[in-house]
Amino acid sequence: MNMHVLTAETETWQFEIDALVTHRDGPMPSLVLSRVRTSKGHEVYGVRSFAFEDPNRDRIIMGEALKPIDDAAWDVCLLAGTSLDPRATA
């Protein structure tokens, strides 16, 4: 039996825990809280939304639906302009 086992040292992920992301189809500024792989190797992320208005703050989303946070997402983000905004200058 050939079995390939990935360890924490060799696994690569599209997004790290605590990364700021958004949905590829529209602004949804979110923080990555968790991640798992399906049995078929697909990445699934648990995220918390930081949009001004969002009735569903916590979501489980396939990695293919996410991308790094962009300006459109920052425009509706609760973190914009705070000390948690990495765009702020020191």
Beta strands, then each sheet from edge to edge (+ up, - down):
strand 1: 20-23
strand 2: 26-37
strand 3: 43-49
strand 4: 58-62
strand 5: 66-68
sheet 1: 4+ 3- 2+ 1- 5+
end
